[in-house]
């Protein structure tokens, strides 16, 4: 089965693009789908091998295979019982199993184990959508420049002149890129929040406090305390099977059923609980960080300085004052793909052009292959 996981490595590789995405976006749209796919593969393997084992051999001619197939399709149940921990080993053989008592126990249907594989698979496909949308948008409205080769010095003057000319012609008109960037990031976070809610609904309301209960159990476990993993994902349940006996009467049979698949489900969903919480925390920090950048020019200056360390302080100030937020956004994403000396030259030339240097309104004459790509540009 390991070859299936090795294939996920290629799925998680980041493609080279001028607009590098944030750590939070990559964690949500790349690594989360990989984790969900891995969980889906594990549960699917267990579903095929041995999802359920039930007693029933020889009961009025019922075969074991018949009982197990019926209980797997129709689902099983257990009981929520008050003070159940004190009864385990005395009056009951397993937590939440025993005789139904009015006012002290309630029946809980368990059938989610049939759908865990599909649930995780669908989540993996959906959470990847923001990244796919981003790639489609950036490729359909791509900038007319080969950014992947900007670390090489060869032909730098031609490329620099072309880029300066392009940035000047489209100065202040890159909001489309900025809004695409922000909206796809918000979409990823919104999908993550919806997944948390849907998972809670899928598990019958037992997910929202699953991790907190587990932490409390690990720190305060006693002999009379039931593990939240066992309570939410029971290994031993009961199935109700009705059948006609040889005499024609309708009989009810309640076989005990083992659910080995829940040994994986409890750990998968516990990991997802803490993974989602981690991503929520990082998303909050990311949101505050972006808010500061959008509203504060000094913060944008520091961010650009981090990407373009060799640019003089006064040149950075002039660039920030002369260009809007969208131009800053494009340059901040361009800087990591370039040599520090080259990005310093580029920023200096941009400032010089904007503040009344030699005019570059005419297209540079030595563009080579860049000229052909320019013809297909849709300026936003």
Beta strands, then each sheet from edge to edge (+ up, - down):
strand 1: 53-54
strand 2: 76-81
strand 3: 105-110
strand 4: 236-244
strand 5: 250-258
sheet 1: 1+ 5- 4+
sheet 2: 2+ 3-
end
